Amino acid sequence: MGKPMAKNLLKAGYSLVVCKHIDPRPVNELVALGAREVASPKQVAEVSDIVITMLPDSAEVEEVVLGESGLLEGARKGTVIVDMSSIAPSTSRRLAAEAEGRGVGMLDAPVSGGEVGAIQGTLAIMVGGRESTFSKCLDILRAMGKSIVRVGDAGAGQIVKLVNQVIVALNIAALSEAFVLGVKAGVDPHVMYEAIRTGFAGSKVLDAKIPTILERNFKPGFKIRLHHKDLKNALETARELKVPLPMTSLMQQVLCALINEGKSEADHSAIINFSERLANIEVRSKV
């Protein structure tokens, strides 16, 4: 996700400074396109007014922001950190408070839209943080997303992202069970898709996932292991708030089973594999 988002910043004319974190290949590609490479997050912050992070989970964001040679070691007063990772809301709030105590602004700005949205610059971006900080970063966010909405104070962006992820996961699960039922009954899945897509069962998830499922293409746009992580954060947040999420709990167990089957790196549309295995049927194109 981070690489295509960074490419869109370069296309929009922004000067970009990057550093390697885990995989050097995206950084090498961005440098070839005109980005400047430095050795640490601290060095990124020392030469940047606005710093963007896009990392797997809370622990990695904490390391990059608070760790040795982290962003807050190099940030100046007035620097803004925009964390576009999907992490626990409690972590976002804590990091924002730590940054603010050092005169550094921080936004949590997770995204939805998958790799396609990142490439096309059409991501939905849900932002938590101060209004003044949001306004300062709005033009930069517009280079990466189509819908940019400030949803509240620190941590609110992560809450809305969790809401999004719960809806998406349960939507994929629902279409998976339904299409397995239809195919087991002998209906052509492509015909079934065309019949229901413009009715109440239609959705962006249906339109994005059924065509690739019918092709048996589970190349990741959003990996199962990452969706499992997001539901973990949703359930932890729900526990803090005493909100029962029974369907989400079940969905996390389905994702856990798929991870144990070796599908952690598959697209989350592979949720359908769980229902297919139970029914001993595959949903695939007959063409």
Backbone as CSV, one residue per row, in Angstrom:
resi,resn,N_x,N_y,N_z,CA_x,CA_y,CA_z,C_x,C_y,C_z
1,MET,0.823,-1.206,0.000,0.000,0.000,0.000,0.861,1.260,0.000
2,GLY,1.908,1.274,0.800,2.707,2.482,0.942,3.417,2.901,-0.330
3,LYS,3.895,1.930,-1.099,4.643,2.273,-2.317,3.803,3.016,-3.341
4,PRO,2.621,2.505,-3.726,1.832,3.277,-4.682,1.363,4.619,-4.142
5,MET,1.123,4.700,-2.847,0.750,5.984,-2.253,1.902,6.971,-2.365
6,ALA,3.115,6.498,-2.115,4.298,7.347,-2.247,4.502,7.779,-3.702
7,LYS,4.251,6.868,-4.642,4.369,7.209,-6.062,3.419,8.345,-6.427
8,ASN,2.217,8.323,-5.858,1.259,9.390,-6.151,1.708,10.724,-5.571
9,LEU,2.411,10.702,-4.448,2.969,11.938,-3.903,4.036,12.495,-4.839
10,LEU,4.874,11.620,-5.378,5.883,12.067,-6.342,5.223,12.627,-7.602
11,LYS,4.189,11.959,-8.095,3.483,12.434,-9.285,2.863,13.808,-9.047
12,ALA,2.435,14.051,-7.812,1.824,15.345,-7.483,2.851,16.440,-7.272
13,GLY,4.138,16.095,-7.360,5.189,17.100,-7.278,5.791,17.313,-5.912
14,TYR,5.457,16.451,-4.961,6.019,16.609,-3.626,7.427,16.022,-3.560
15,SER,8.282,16.681,-2.782,9.617,16.163,-2.506,9.493,15.071,-1.450
16,LEU,10.080,13.920,-1.725,9.855,12.751,-0.877,11.170,12.220,-0.318
17,VAL,11.184,11.989,0.998,12.322,11.375,1.680,11.844,10.051,2.255
18,VAL,12.591,8.971,2.021,12.167,7.638,2.445,13.303,6.942,3.188
19,CYS,12.923,5.939,3.984,13.951,5.098,4.598,13.474,3.658,4.622
20,LYS,14.422,2.738,4.578,14.101,1.313,4.631,13.631,0.940,6.023
21,HIS,12.616,0.056,6.066,12.179,-0.453,7.368,12.340,-1.971,7.415
22,ILE,11.645,-2.693,6.559,11.751,-4.156,6.522,12.221,-4.608,5.143
23,ASP,11.460,-4.267,4.125,11.741,-4.704,2.757,12.360,-3.544,1.976
24,PRO,13.595,-3.678,1.484,14.257,-2.569,0.793,13.725,-2.311,-0.612
25,ARG,13.011,-3.258,-1.191,12.647,-3.127,-2.604,11.749,-1.927,-2.907
26,PRO,10.695,-1.655,-2.127,9.892,-0.465,-2.428,10.695,0.827,-2.357
27,VAL,11.589,0.913,-1.370,12.416,2.110,-1.237,13.329,2.262,-2.444
28,ASN,13.928,1.178,-2.901,14.800,1.247,-4.074,14.029,1.735,-5.294
29,GLU,12.802,1.261,-5.439,11.979,1.687,-6.574,11.621,3.166,-6.481
30,LEU,11.311,3.637,-5.269,10.957,5.044,-5.092,12.164,5.953,-5.314
31,VAL,13.327,5.507,-4.882,14.553,6.287,-5.117,14.811,6.422,-6.611
32,ALA,14.577,5.341,-7.351,14.756,5.394,-8.808,13.806,6.393,-9.458
33,LEU,12.680,6.681,-8.787,11.698,7.632,-9.325,11.927,9.055,-8.835
34,GLY,12.942,9.246,-7.975,13.269,10.603,-7.553,13.222,10.871,-6.075
35,ALA,12.845,9.880,-5.273,12.857,10.077,-3.825,14.286,10.074,-3.297
36,ARG,14.469,10.675,-2.150,15.772,10.685,-1.483,15.742,9.692,-0.330
37,GLU,16.775,8.879,-0.207,16.830,7.877,0.857,17.711,8.340,2.006
38,VAL,17.220,8.121,3.241,18.033,8.337,4.443,18.027,7.045,5.252
39,ALA,18.775,7.032,6.346,19.052,5.769,7.031,18.076,5.435,8.148
40,SER,17.275,6.393,8.631,16.440,6.109,9.797,15.214,7.013,9.811
41,PRO,14.186,6.631,10.563,13.036,7.529,10.734,13.453,8.881,11.322
42,LYS,14.399,8.871,12.232,14.881,10.140,12.806,15.367,11.075,11.720
43,GLN,16.129,10.551,10.767,16.654,11.386,9.693,15.551,11.857,8.754
44,VAL,14.511,11.033,8.573,13.361,11.493,7.789,12.743,12.714,8.460
45,ALA,12.506,12.637,9.762,11.860,13.727,10.483,12.711,14.994,10.494
46,GLU,14.029,14.828,10.530,14.920,15.990,10.589,14.813,16.875,9.348
47,VAL,14.429,16.276,8.211,14.414,17.037,6.954,13.009,17.160,6.364
48,SER,11.978,16.845,7.160,10.611,16.844,6.635,9.691,17.682,7.508
49,ASP,8.731,18.342,6.865,7.690,19.065,7.598,6.533,18.142,7.960
50,ILE,6.235,17.215,7.050,5.154,16.255,7.265,5.711,14.863,6.999
51,VAL,5.518,13.953,7.948,6.027,12.587,7.836,4.835,11.631,7.779
52,ILE,4.852,10.719,6.824,3.774,9.743,6.668,4.314,8.349,6.963
53,THR,3.580,7.606,7.793,3.934,6.217,8.062,2.817,5.310,7.550
54,MET,3.206,4.151,7.023,2.250,3.138,6.561,2.844,1.786,6.918
55,LEU,2.454,1.250,8.084,3.111,0.088,8.677,2.084,-0.978,9.064
56,PRO,2.540,-2.221,9.339,1.598,-3.326,9.537,0.690,-3.220,10.760
57,ASP,1.239,-2.799,11.932,0.415,-2.854,13.144,0.993,-1.911,14.195
58,SER,0.366,-1.934,15.367,0.700,-0.987,16.433,2.167,-1.030,16.837
59,ALA,2.725,-2.227,16.990,4.100,-2.352,17.474,5.081,-1.675,16.523
60,GLU,4.869,-1.837,15.217,5.781,-1.222,14.244,5.665,0.290,14.257
61,VAL,4.445,0.797,14.419,4.271,2.253,14.476,4.936,2.809,15.724
62,GLU,4.754,2.132,16.853,5.407,2.581,18.088,6.918,2.611,17.927
63,GLU,7.474,1.574,17.305,8.917,1.514,17.110,9.402,2.683,16.256
64,VAL,8.701,2.962,15.182,9.139,4.012,14.259,8.959,5.398,14.873
65,VAL,7.903,5.591,15.663,7.651,6.908,16.255,8.466,7.134,17.526
66,LEU,8.471,6.140,18.415,9.061,6.334,19.746,10.413,5.664,19.934
67,GLY,10.796,4.757,19.052,11.989,3.963,19.261,13.290,4.715,19.063
68,GLU,14.385,3.995,19.266,15.713,4.567,19.047,15.838,4.997,17.593
69,SER,16.308,6.221,17.375,16.375,6.828,16.041,14.997,6.910,15.396
70,GLY,13.968,7.083,16.257,12.599,7.206,15.775,12.250,8.630,15.376
71,LEU,11.035,8.781,14.897,10.599,10.076,14.368,10.667,11.191,15.400
72,LEU,10.253,10.919,16.636,10.223,11.988,17.635,11.617,12.418,18.075
73,GLU,12.621,11.611,17.783,13.995,12.051,18.061,14.463,13.098,17.056
74,GLY,13.868,13.079,15.862,14.303,14.022,14.837,13.324,15.126,14.538
75,ALA,12.100,14.994,15.017,11.062,15.969,14.680,11.286,17.300,15.392
76,ARG,10.949,18.372,14.682,10.998,19.711,15.260,9.603,20.139,15.689
77,LYS,9.493,21.165,16.485,8.179,21.706,16.826,7.504,22.156,15.542
78,GLY,6.250,21.739,15.394,5.519,22.082,14.180,5.509,20.980,13.140
79,THR,6.400,19.990,13.292,6.354,18.824,12.406,5.033,18.085,12.627
80,VAL,4.523,17.460,11.572,3.302,16.655,11.684,3.604,15.227,11.248
81,ILE,3.158,14.275,12.040,3.231,12.850,11.684,1.833,12.399,11.296
82,VAL,1.712,11.834,10.108,0.433,11.300,9.634,0.581,9.782,9.556
83,ASP,-0.017,9.089,10.499,0.067,7.629,10.497,-1.116,7.065,9.720
84,MET,-0.831,6.478,8.562,-1.868,5.934,7.695,-2.001,4.417,7.848
85,SER,-1.321,3.865,8.845,-1.442,2.452,9.181,-2.816,2.185,9.795
86,SER,-3.201,0.912,9.842,-4.402,0.495,10.566,-3.956,-0.165,11.859
87,ILE,-4.141,0.538,12.975,-3.645,0.046,14.259,-4.715,0.233,15.329
88,ALA,-4.383,-0.139,16.554,-5.335,-0.008,17.655,-5.585,1.465,17.963
89,PRO,-6.849,1.875,18.124,-7.141,3.275,18.454,-6.442,3.751,19.718
90,SER,-6.328,2.876,20.712,-5.666,3.279,21.955,-4.206,3.635,21.709
91,THR,-3.548,2.920,20.793,-2.158,3.245,20.449,-2.085,4.594,19.756
92,SER,-2.998,4.846,18.839,-3.013,6.139,18.141,-3.183,7.291,19.120
93,ARG,-4.092,7.132,20.079,-4.309,8.208,21.051,-3.075,8.434,21.904
94,ARG,-2.435,7.348,22.313,-1.242,7.477,23.162,-0.087,8.136,22.409
95,LEU,0.115,7.735,21.167,1.198,8.320,20.375,0.924,9.797,20.081
96,ALA,-0.348,10.134,19.819,-0.690,11.533,19.562,-0.409,12.394,20.785
97,ALA,-0.722,11.874,21.970,-0.461,12.627,23.197,1.042,12.805,23.416
98,GLU,1.811,11.750,23.143,3.266,11.831,23.279,3.838,12.848,22.299
99,ALA,3.371,12.822,21.071,3.863,13.765,20.059,3.498,15.203,20.437
100,GLU,2.254,15.396,20.860,1.802,16.743,21.212,2.621,17.307,22.370
101,GLY,3.004,16.444,23.300,3.825,16.902,24.416,5.187,17.408,23.988
102,ARG,5.597,17.041,22.768,6.879,17.510,22.234,6.687,18.557,21.139
103,GLY,5.464,19.076,21.031,5.204,20.118,20.051,5.027,19.608,18.639
104,VAL,4.772,18.312,18.482,4.611,17.678,17.168,3.151,17.300,16.986
105,GLY,2.568,17.660,15.851,1.199,17.276,15.559,1.143,15.843,15.064
106,MET,-0.016,15.203,15.242,-0.160,13.840,14.745,-1.595,13.576,14.341
107,LEU,-1.741,12.916,13.207,-3.036,12.457,12.727,-3.012,10.948,12.579
108,ASP,-4.108,10.281,12.917,-4.285,8.893,12.492,-5.204,8.941,11.267
109,ALA,-4.717,8.370,10.158,-5.415,8.508,8.882,-5.419,7.194,8.108
110,PRO,-6.018,6.143,8.672,-6.062,4.865,7.961,-6.899,4.974,6.686
111,VAL,-6.725,3.999,5.810,-7.333,4.085,4.478,-8.145,2.830,4.170
112,SER,-9.039,2.966,3.201,-9.771,1.840,2.653,-9.778,1.983,1.138
113,GLY,-9.745,0.847,0.455,-9.725,0.876,-1.007,-8.755,-0.115,-1.595
114,GLY,-7.926,-0.718,-0.735,-7.009,-1.751,-1.194,-5.919,-1.239,-2.111
115,GLU,-5.181,-2.184,-2.675,-4.053,-1.832,-3.531,-4.509,-1.069,-4.772
116,VAL,-5.661,-1.431,-5.312,-6.168,-0.731,-6.499,-6.409,0.739,-6.184
117,GLY,-7.045,1.009,-5.049,-7.284,2.392,-4.642,-6.002,3.153,-4.382
118,ALA,-4.995,2.458,-3.820,-3.703,3.101,-3.574,-3.025,3.473,-4.885
119,ILE,-3.097,2.573,-5.863,-2.476,2.829,-7.167,-3.190,3.970,-7.887
120,GLN,-4.505,3.962,-7.857,-5.295,4.952,-8.595,-5.438,6.276,-7.858
121,GLY,-5.020,6.311,-6.594,-5.161,7.539,-5.810,-6.597,7.830,-5.426
122,THR,-7.393,6.767,-5.234,-8.819,6.933,-4.940,-9.191,6.392,-3.565
123,LEU,-8.234,6.308,-2.669,-8.491,5.759,-1.345,-9.513,6.594,-0.570
124,ALA,-10.249,5.930,0.303,-11.041,6.617,1.321,-10.143,6.756,2.553
125,ILE,-9.997,7.976,3.030,-9.094,8.250,4.150,-9.909,8.800,5.315
126,MET,-9.822,8.113,6.472,-10.567,8.462,7.669,-9.592,9.063,8.676
127,VAL,-9.780,10.316,9.041,-8.743,11.037,9.768,-9.195,11.417,11.171
128,GLY,-8.337,11.114,12.141,-8.537,11.570,13.503,-7.427,12.528,13.893
129,GLY,-7.781,13.585,14.620,-6.776,14.562,15.044,-7.345,15.959,15.066
130,ARG,-6.511,16.919,15.410,-6.943,18.307,15.498,-7.328,18.862,14.131
131,GLU,-8.334,19.718,14.115,-8.801,20.333,12.869,-7.692,21.119,12.189
132,SER,-6.897,21.867,12.966,-5.825,22.683,12.384,-4.746,21.810,11.742
133,THR,-4.433,20.684,12.357,-3.445,19.760,11.803,-3.983,19.107,10.531
134,PHE,-5.248,18.737,10.560,-5.899,18.155,9.390,-5.851,19.119,8.207
135,SER,-6.180,20.377,8.449,-6.181,21.373,7.369,-4.796,21.533,6.761
136,LYS,-3.777,21.452,7.590,-2.402,21.587,7.121,-2.006,20.460,6.173
137,CYS,-2.609,19.299,6.355,-2.215,18.109,5.589,-3.189,17.746,4.473
138,LEU,-4.270,18.491,4.325,-5.351,18.085,3.430,-4.898,17.953,1.982
139,ASP,-4.124,18.883,1.491,-3.694,18.809,0.090,-2.835,17.568,-0.167
140,ILE,-1.991,17.223,0.784,-1.160,16.024,0.637,-2.035,14.775,0.630
141,LEU,-3.020,14.727,1.506,-3.921,13.581,1.541,-4.702,13.462,0.234
142,ARG,-5.032,14.596,-0.381,-5.769,14.574,-1.651,-4.954,13.975,-2.790
143,ALA,-3.635,13.953,-2.649,-2.801,13.312,-3.674,-2.909,11.789,-3.611
144,MET,-3.446,11.260,-2.515,-3.522,9.806,-2.327,-4.944,9.277,-2.260
145,GLY,-5.908,10.149,-1.985,-7.266,9.673,-1.782,-8.308,10.528,-2.454
146,LYS,-9.477,9.949,-2.610,-10.609,10.640,-3.233,-11.579,11.159,-2.182
147,SER,-11.780,10.383,-1.133,-12.662,10.780,-0.035,-11.815,10.942,1.213
148,ILE,-11.689,12.187,1.679,-10.902,12.468,2.881,-11.819,13.137,3.889
149,VAL,-12.074,12.467,5.005,-13.018,12.976,5.996,-12.371,12.971,7.372
150,ARG,-12.355,14.135,8.022,-11.954,14.173,9.428,-13.136,13.703,10.251
151,VAL,-12.946,12.629,11.012,-14.058,11.994,11.718,-14.058,12.286,13.214
152,GLY,-13.043,13.002,13.706,-12.996,13.324,15.121,-11.574,13.545,15.592
153,ASP,-11.386,13.473,16.894,-10.076,13.717,17.490,-9.199,12.466,17.386
154,ALA,-8.029,12.524,18.013,-7.052,11.431,17.906,-7.692,10.082,18.218
155,GLY,-7.431,9.107,17.351,-7.968,7.766,17.509,-9.262,7.528,16.775
156,ALA,-9.973,8.596,16.418,-11.268,8.437,15.758,-11.120,7.842,14.364
157,GLY,-10.042,8.187,13.669,-9.802,7.606,12.356,-9.669,6.095,12.440
158,GLN,-8.970,5.629,13.462,-8.800,4.181,13.639,-10.117,3.498,14.011
159,ILE,-10.946,4.164,14.786,-12.252,3.595,15.128,-13.083,3.396,13.862
160,VAL,-13.117,4.421,12.996,-13.910,4.310,11.772,-13.330,3.248,10.846
161,LYS,-11.999,3.111,10.821,-11.399,2.052,10.002,-11.817,0.666,10.526
162,LEU,-11.882,0.503,11.830,-12.327,-0.777,12.373,-13.777,-1.062,11.989
163,VAL,-14.618,-0.030,12.031,-16.004,-0.179,11.580,-16.028,-0.647,10.131
164,ASN,-15.197,-0.013,9.305,-15.098,-0.386,7.891,-14.688,-1.850,7.739
165,GLN,-13.688,-2.265,8.501,-13.155,-3.627,8.354,-14.129,-4.692,8.836
166,VAL,-14.890,-4.385,9.860,-15.919,-5.321,10.307,-16.960,-5.505,9.210
167,ILE,-17.405,-4.404,8.622,-18.423,-4.468,7.566,-17.901,-5.240,6.358
168,VAL,-16.668,-4.964,5.949,-16.110,-5.644,4.777,-15.977,-7.145,5.018
169,ALA,-15.445,-7.514,6.176,-15.248,-8.942,6.466,-16.570,-9.695,6.476
170,LEU,-17.574,-9.128,7.142,-18.859,-9.801,7.222,-19.566,-9.808,5.865
171,ASN,-19.326,-8.780,5.067,-19.885,-8.741,3.715,-19.306,-9.864,2.861
172,ILE,-17.983,-10.037,2.920,-17.354,-11.123,2.158,-17.847,-12.479,2.646
173,ALA,-17.992,-12.619,3.956,-18.482,-13.884,4.501,-19.900,-14.175,4.022
174,ALA,-20.749,-13.140,3.986,-22.132,-13.327,3.556,-22.205,-13.730,2.089
175,LEU,-21.455,-13.027,1.231,-21.513,-13.385,-0.189,-20.885,-14.770,-0.421
176,SER,-19.903,-15.133,0.396,-19.287,-16.456,0.270,-20.304,-17.558,0.556
177,GLU,-20.983,-17.475,1.697,-21.972,-18.491,2.037,-23.086,-18.541,0.997
178,ALA,-23.543,-17.370,0.547,-24.659,-17.315,-0.389,-24.292,-17.928,-1.737
179,PHE,-23.112,-17.591,-2.253,-22.721,-18.118,-3.563,-22.417,-19.614,-3.500
180,VAL,-21.872,-20.071,-2.382,-21.665,-21.510,-2.218,-23.013,-22.230,-2.254
181,LEU,-24.014,-21.676,-1.591,-25.356,-22.261,-1.617,-25.898,-22.328,-3.042
182,GLY,-25.789,-21.200,-3.775,-26.319,-21.157,-5.129,-25.628,-22.121,-6.071
183,VAL,-24.306,-22.191,-5.979,-23.547,-23.088,-6.859,-23.827,-24.543,-6.516
184,LYS,-23.934,-24.850,-5.232,-24.253,-26.228,-4.821,-25.619,-26.649,-5.361
185,ALA,-26.505,-25.656,-5.528,-27.844,-25.945,-6.050,-27.868,-26.000,-7.577
186,GLY,-26.705,-25.740,-8.209,-26.611,-25.888,-9.648,-26.752,-24.630,-10.468
187,VAL,-26.770,-23.444,-9.833,-26.905,-22.188,-10.562,-25.522,-21.685,-10.984
188,ASP,-25.435,-21.188,-12.211,-24.183,-20.598,-12.718,-23.850,-19.359,-11.888
189,PRO,-22.667,-19.296,-11.268,-22.362,-18.167,-10.374,-22.295,-16.822,-11.098
190,HIS,-21.863,-16.822,-12.372,-21.821,-15.559,-13.109,-23.232,-15.029,-13.355
191,VAL,-24.132,-15.929,-13.733,-25.527,-15.535,-13.935,-26.133,-15.044,-12.613
192,MET,-25.813,-15.726,-11.536,-26.307,-15.330,-10.214,-25.817,-13.935,-9.850
193,TYR,-24.540,-13.677,-10.116,-23.957,-12.356,-9.841,-24.683,-11.265,-10.627
194,GLU,-24.885,-11.478,-11.919,-25.559,-10.479,-12.744,-27.001,-10.257,-12.288
195,ALA,-27.625,-11.305,-11.764,-29.017,-11.200,-11.341,-29.196,-10.364,-10.080
196,ILE,-28.205,-10.394,-9.184,-28.399,-9.743,-7.880,-27.613,-8.455,-7.702
197,ARG,-26.667,-8.165,-8.570,-25.727,-7.068,-8.310,-26.382,-5.696,-8.267
198,THR,-27.511,-5.497,-8.958,-28.165,-4.190,-8.949,-29.312,-4.115,-7.949
199,GLY,-29.549,-5.190,-7.220,-30.575,-5.180,-6.185,-29.996,-4.831,-4.827
200,PHE,-30.752,-5.101,-3.769,-30.329,-4.761,-2.412,-29.077,-5.529,-1.988
201,ALA,-28.814,-6.664,-2.598,-27.618,-7.439,-2.253,-26.367,-6.890,-2.922
202,GLY,-26.534,-5.961,-3.845,-25.379,-5.380,-4.523,-24.535,-4.531,-3.583
203,SER,-23.230,-4.525,-3.842,-22.316,-3.719,-3.028,-20.989,-3.582,-3.751
204,LYS,-20.164,-2.666,-3.290,-18.808,-2.545,-3.834,-18.012,-3.815,-3.584
205,VAL,-18.235,-4.436,-2.432,-17.532,-5.673,-2.117,-17.926,-6.768,-3.106
206,LEU,-19.211,-6.897,-3.377,-19.678,-7.883,-4.340,-19.032,-7.659,-5.705
207,ASP,-19.041,-6.397,-6.173,-18.496,-6.090,-7.495,-16.983,-6.267,-7.559
208,ALA,-16.310,-6.028,-6.454,-14.851,-6.155,-6.454,-14.391,-7.598,-6.309
209,LYS,-15.122,-8.405,-5.558,-14.619,-9.721,-5.185,-15.168,-10.881,-6.012
210,ILE,-16.436,-10.832,-6.403,-16.986,-11.983,-7.131,-16.274,-12.217,-8.467
211,PRO,-15.986,-11.206,-9.283,-15.280,-11.491,-10.545,-13.942,-12.193,-10.351
212,THR,-13.177,-11.799,-9.348,-11.879,-12.451,-9.130,-12.057,-13.839,-8.525
213,ILE,-13.079,-14.016,-7.681,-13.363,-15.349,-7.144,-13.710,-16.309,-8.278
214,LEU,-14.527,-15.854,-9.211,-14.926,-16.720,-10.324,-13.728,-17.117,-11.178
215,GLU,-12.699,-16.264,-11.203,-11.464,-16.584,-11.932,-10.495,-17.377,-11.072
216,ARG,-10.857,-17.612,-9.807,-9.991,-18.276,-8.822,-8.679,-17.506,-8.662
217,ASN,-8.801,-16.200,-8.657,-7.651,-15.318,-8.518,-7.665,-14.734,-7.109
218,PHE,-6.790,-15.243,-6.264,-6.707,-14.770,-4.883,-5.403,-14.013,-4.622
219,LYS,-4.853,-13.418,-5.692,-3.682,-12.555,-5.532,-4.058,-11.406,-4.603
220,PRO,-3.234,-11.127,-3.604,-3.674,-10.191,-2.564,-3.774,-8.744,-3.008
221,GLY,-4.950,-8.175,-2.743,-5.116,-6.734,-2.724,-5.103,-6.294,-1.268
222,PHE,-5.706,-7.146,-0.416,-5.639,-6.974,1.038,-5.557,-8.370,1.649
223,LYS,-4.468,-8.629,2.351,-4.158,-9.982,2.793,-5.008,-10.422,3.979
224,ILE,-5.270,-11.724,4.017,-6.046,-12.298,5.114,-5.395,-12.011,6.464
225,ARG,-4.078,-12.113,6.555,-3.428,-11.899,7.863,-3.636,-10.463,8.351
226,LEU,-3.732,-9.518,7.426,-3.951,-8.124,7.827,-5.397,-7.894,8.256
227,HIS,-6.320,-8.558,7.583,-7.721,-8.420,8.011,-7.918,-9.089,9.368
228,HIS,-7.232,-10.202,9.595,-7.276,-10.858,10.916,-6.774,-9.904,11.992
229,LYS,-5.701,-9.186,11.684,-5.159,-8.206,12.634,-6.167,-7.093,12.910
230,ASP,-6.844,-6.615,11.875,-7.821,-5.543,12.062,-8.996,-5.998,12.918
231,LEU,-9.455,-7.222,12.710,-10.553,-7.719,13.545,-10.106,-7.944,14.979
232,LYS,-8.844,-8.315,15.154,-8.291,-8.423,16.517,-8.370,-7.063,17.212
233,ASN,-7.969,-6.011,16.499,-8.037,-4.664,17.074,-9.471,-4.238,17.334
234,ALA,-10.389,-4.633,16.445,-11.805,-4.306,16.645,-12.337,-4.986,17.902
235,LEU,-11.987,-6.253,18.080,-12.486,-7.000,19.237,-11.876,-6.490,20.544
236,GLU,-10.607,-6.099,20.493,-9.979,-5.536,21.694,-10.621,-4.207,22.067
237,THR,-10.901,-3.389,21.056,-11.569,-2.111,21.306,-12.977,-2.332,21.828
238,ALA,-13.673,-3.312,21.260,-15.028,-3.634,21.717,-15.027,-4.099,23.159
239,ARG,-14.006,-4.877,23.530,-13.909,-5.336,24.919,-13.731,-4.143,25.857
240,GLU,-12.890,-3.189,25.460,-12.687,-1.994,26.283,-13.990,-1.221,26.471
241,LEU,-14.819,-1.201,25.424,-16.055,-0.425,25.442,-17.264,-1.245,25.890
242,LYS,-17.039,-2.546,26.168,-18.119,-3.459,26.555,-19.202,-3.532,25.472
243,VAL,-18.748,-3.683,24.221,-19.666,-3.832,23.081,-19.556,-5.262,22.561
244,PRO,-20.624,-6.065,22.616,-20.563,-7.422,22.073,-20.474,-7.394,20.545
245,LEU,-19.565,-8.183,19.987,-19.437,-8.310,18.532,-19.408,-9.801,18.173
246,PRO,-20.537,-10.502,18.330,-20.517,-11.948,18.127,-20.167,-12.368,16.702
247,MET,-20.690,-11.663,15.693,-20.400,-12.040,14.310,-18.935,-11.765,13.966
248,THR,-18.410,-10.670,14.487,-16.999,-10.345,14.253,-16.094,-11.377,14.912
249,SER,-16.462,-11.833,16.111,-15.682,-12.867,16.790,-15.627,-14.145,15.960
250,LEU,-16.759,-14.543,15.416,-16.802,-15.734,14.574,-15.959,-15.538,13.316
251,MET,-16.039,-14.337,12.741,-15.284,-14.065,11.522,-13.786,-14.122,11.780
252,GLN,-13.345,-13.646,12.947,-11.923,-13.729,13.255,-11.469,-15.183,13.355
253,GLN,-12.328,-16.052,13.867,-11.986,-17.473,13.948,-11.886,-18.105,12.560
254,VAL,-12.758,-17.683,11.647,-12.677,-18.159,10.262,-11.344,-17.746,9.652
255,LEU,-10.961,-16.490,9.853,-9.681,-16.015,9.325,-8.513,-16.763,9.957
256,CYS,-8.622,-17.066,11.238,-7.574,-17.836,11.915,-7.434,-19.218,11.285
257,ALA,-8.571,-19.857,10.988,-8.537,-21.178,10.352,-7.878,-21.111,8.983
258,LEU,-8.172,-20.063,8.214,-7.577,-19.902,6.890,-6.073,-19.658,6.989
259,ILE,-5.652,-18.901,7.989,-4.219,-18.685,8.205,-3.536,-20.014,8.505
260,ASN,-4.174,-20.844,9.332,-3.610,-22.149,9.664,-3.557,-23.088,8.459
261,GLU,-4.377,-22.814,7.458,-4.357,-23.593,6.220,-3.332,-23.066,5.219
262,GLY,-2.564,-22.045,5.612,-1.535,-21.511,4.733,-2.001,-20.402,3.826
263,LYS,-3.126,-19.756,4.142,-3.676,-18.722,3.272,-3.480,-17.313,3.821
264,SER,-2.519,-17.121,4.691,-2.341,-15.806,5.315,-2.014,-14.708,4.306
265,GLU,-1.322,-15.081,3.220,-0.911,-14.086,2.230,-1.913,-13.950,1.088
266,ALA,-2.992,-14.734,1.113,-4.015,-14.649,0.070,-4.898,-13.432,0.295
267,ASP,-5.564,-12.993,-0.767,-6.526,-11.900,-0.643,-7.667,-12.321,0.277
268,HIS,-8.263,-11.341,0.956,-9.344,-11.690,1.885,-10.582,-12.246,1.184
269,SER,-10.637,-12.152,-0.142,-11.716,-12.841,-0.868,-11.615,-14.356,-0.706
270,ALA,-10.437,-14.854,-0.300,-10.270,-16.290,-0.044,-11.046,-16.750,1.181
271,ILE,-11.733,-15.834,1.855,-12.691,-16.239,2.895,-13.671,-17.253,2.334
272,ILE,-13.967,-17.140,1.041,-14.911,-18.077,0.431,-14.396,-19.516,0.476
273,ASN,-13.064,-19.701,0.539,-12.502,-21.051,0.598,-13.002,-21.812,1.827
274,PHE,-13.253,-21.091,2.916,-13.745,-21.725,4.141,-15.131,-22.323,3.895
275,SER,-16.032,-21.544,3.301,-17.383,-22.038,3.018,-17.362,-23.124,1.948
276,GLU,-16.471,-22.973,0.955,-16.359,-23.978,-0.100,-15.942,-25.329,0.471
277,ARG,-14.996,-25.295,1.391,-14.499,-26.551,1.971,-15.596,-27.249,2.769
278,LEU,-16.397,-26.475,3.493,-17.480,-27.068,4.280,-18.532,-27.725,3.389
279,ALA,-18.754,-27.126,2.205,-19.796,-27.638,1.307,-19.253,-28.554,0.233
280,ASN,-17.912,-28.683,0.169,-17.254,-29.508,-0.859,-17.654,-29.064,-2.265
281,ILE,-17.530,-27.762,-2.502,-17.876,-27.179,-3.809,-16.968,-25.972,-4.050
282,GLU,-16.691,-25.658,-5.323,-15.936,-24.461,-5.669,-16.816,-23.503,-6.461
283,VAL,-16.699,-22.224,-6.143,-17.398,-21.189,-6.896,-16.436,-20.689,-7.968
284,ARG,-16.663,-21.092,-9.203,-15.781,-20.689,-10.285,-16.584,-20.482,-11.555
285,SER,-16.013,-19.714,-12.461,-16.670,-19.441,-13.737,-16.813,-20.723,-14.537
286,LYS,-17.935,-20.877,-15.215,-18.170,-22.044,-16.071,-17.730,-21.786,-17.511
287,VAL,-17.269,-20.540,-17.783,-16.840,-20.183,-19.136,-15.461,-20.739,-19.399
